[in-house]
């Protein structure tokens, strides 16, 4: 919708980032304002202190509003965590015909119906009563006996079957994130929560990488989010509860310094490969609570970092290896997230998975305005949220304190987006 305002809200364990943009037509967006605040009150995708997190969210959005000189509207936010579940659902419908024994023409409405039927088959599964479906992504369709159909619209048949990859979130984390945004003085529609993995794919994956197969790995502050793509479809998502904050905490303990100084040392001197560090190089380390500082070998810093990175990537590989073969991920690994900026982490990752690694910054080709700040792997999720949101039909919503009930989203808009990305 031309001139619609979109607010992308990336709620991470290390930072909350907000981007306010305006649709300017032809699929392009103009960046109006960007805000960022250090996170407090959320760990590994779960709200731990709703008051603290709401202050952080308000700070990030307020900074973006000041830069944009406009209120945040149509907020879309990411969600991740170990509470995310996936399930394959099968849908089946009959296509009405005007003439007996003649196949009927399949419309977008029929596709919506069969996807909805598949999603309903997931909802009734035991153990999923307290979950909400975030996304229903069709892997393929079958028309009568013709299988592996990518886009059935305008084709003819008697029966339409869909195999749908449903992604679900537990209701409690969703409610708490909604409440956090509400306490910050804003509101979010329930269908405007986007799985972090899907948001990332919007900004860092191209069509060739989707079709040839790739692993998207987002190493953030609290979690490593993996998304495995093959033959154009999202095949598997995984969430590993370990990431950049664990490295920072290890450094604080190993160097006997504050968390803030450990984070600074990680960003300025951190290296994931000990062998590449000058053995004679030293750095200054602050003491804790006024205690005397010290000088430490930079190799010690690298030893601490590499040990945690090796453990983290080993866990990622162990969980992922059963869901892909190297032949089906020809494009290798696309690495993003704030921790992707750690020197030589791509080399360590390549060795761990024995795959080519590309450190990805978000694709900014659809953006105008103040975009230089977004040329950073850390902004991949926020940019991806913008791209995902721009394909939805938007209705203006501003500040408010209403917390809407969670319900099914706009299926027509959702499926138009699905057809664009997954066929």
Secondary structure by P-SEA (a helix, b strand, c coil): cccbbbbbbbbcccbbbbbbbbbccccbbbbcbbbbbbbccccccccccaaaaaaaaaaaaaaaaaaacccccccccccccccbbbbbbbbbbbbbbccccbbbbbcaaaaaaaaaaaaaaaaaccccccccccbbbbccccccccccccccccccccbbbbbcbbbbbcaaaaaaaaaaaaaacccccccccccaaaaaaaccccaaaaaabbbbbbbcccbbbbbbbccccccbbbbbcccaaaaaaaaaaaacccaaaaaaaaaaccccccccccccbbbbbbbccccccccccaaaaaaaaaaaaaaaaaaaaaacccccccccccccbbbbcccccccaaaaaaaaaccbbbbbcccccccccccccccccccaaaaaaaaaaaaaccccccccccccccccccaaaaaaaaaaaccc
